C-alpha cells in the first residue's frame, strides 16, 4: 500500500457584511472572509492537503481567480478534488484539522462541519477549534486560519 501525507493551510481576513462559512456551514451572518470564492478556509486547507499528498498543484492553480470561480462553493470544489484523486487511484484514510478564529465560537457547529466533510471525503475526520488567545489577526478576530493534515493511500 502506498501511503502519503498532505498538509494544507489557508487564511482570510474578515470584514463586516456577508456570511462566514466554515466546513460548508454558515457560522455567522454579517461577517465574511475576504476571498474570491466563498472563503471557506477549512475547505481550502483540506483541498491543499489533498493536492499536496497526491502531488498535484495548489488550490490557486486548480481553481484560479477567474470569473468562472467567483463566489465558488468551496465544498463543491473539495468534492471535485476528491473525485480527481479517486480517478488517480487514491482514497482518503484520515483527516485532522484546526481552525483558529476568535471572531466566532465554532464548537456548536462542529458536528455539522464533520458531517459535511465526512460525506465528501468518506473517511474519519477531526475538526478542532482554537481562539488564538489574542495572538495574530486570527486571535484578535480580524482573520480566520485553518490547518489540515490528511492521509491518503493508493489502491
N, C-alpha and C positions, 0 to 999 in steps of 0.2 A: 504494500500500500504506500502510495506517495502522499505524504502529509506536508502541508505548507501553512505558515502563519502569515497573517497580514495585519498591518497597523494603520489606522486611519485617524485623522484629526480634522476638525472644522471649527471655525469661529465666525460669528457675525455680530456686528454692532447692533444694538437695539434702539429703536426710536418709537415715539408715540404714533398711534394710529394702527389700523390693520389688525392682524391677528398673529399670535405666536403659535407655531405648530412644531411639536416635537414628537418624533416617533409616529407621525401620522395623526396626532391628537391635538386639537386646538386647546391649549392650556391657558390662554389669556387673550381676551379681546382688548383692543386699544393699545397694543404693544406689538411691534413687528420687527423682525430681523431685516437689516439692510442687505438685500440679495437680489440676484437676477431671477432666481426661481422662488419657490415658496419659503426658502431659507431654513428648511428643517435640518438643523445642524447634526442631529443624531443620525438621520438617514444618510446625510452626506459623509459622515465619518465612517459609517458601515460600508457605504459604496467604495470609498477609497481603500478601506481594509481589504475588501473583496478583490478589488483591482490589483492591489499590491501582492496579495497572496497568489494570484494567478498570473502575475507577470504582465498585466495589461497596463494601459496608460492611467493617468489620474482622472478624477471626475471632470476637471476643466477641459480635458481633451475629448473625453467621451461625450460630454454634454456642454459644448461651448456656449458662451453668452450670445446667442443668436436670437432673432425674433421667434423662431420656432420653439426655443426653450424658455421663453419669457414666462414667468409665473408657473413653471413646470411643477407638477405634483411630485415631490421627491420620493414618495413611497412607490409611485409608478416607475420612477427611474430606478429605484432599488430592485423592483421586480424585473425590469429589463436587464439589469446586470446579472441577476441570479439566473435568468434564462440563458444569457450568454455564456456564463461559466458552466452551466449544466451541459450546454452544447459542446463545450470543450472537454467534458468528461469529469468535471468536479462536482462534489457535493459539499455542503457546509456541515461541519460537525458541531461547532460550538461558537458562541459569540459572547464577549464580555465588553460592557460599555460603561462609561462615566459621563455624565452631563454636569457641567459647572454653570450654575445660574443662581444669582442672588435675587433676581427680579421677581421670581415666581416660586412658590412652594410646589415642587413637582411630584412628591411622593403620592398624592391622591390619584395621579394619572398613570402610575407605574403599570398596573395590570392591563390597562387598555393598550399602552405602548407595547408591552410584551406580547399581547395577543396579536397586534398588527405585525410586529417584527417576526414572530414565530410563524405566522401564516405565510409570509413571503419566503423566509429562509428555510423553513421546515427543519428546525434544529433547536437544541437547548439554547437559552439566552439569558443573560443577566443585564439589567439596567439599574445603575446606581446613580445617586444624585449627591452633589456637593454644593455648598453655598459659596465657597471660595473665601469665607471668613474675612471679607473686606479687602482681599488682595487682588490686584489687577482689575481690569474692566469687568470681567465676569463676576468677580467677588463684590464689586461695587454696584452691580445691577445695570451696567452700561452695555453688556455684551453677553453672549452665550457661547460656551465652548463644549465640544463633545469629542470624546476619545473612544476608539473601538479597536479591539483585538479579536481576530477571527481565525479559526482553524478550519481548513478545508482539506479534503482528500480527493485524490484522483482514483477513479474506479475503473 
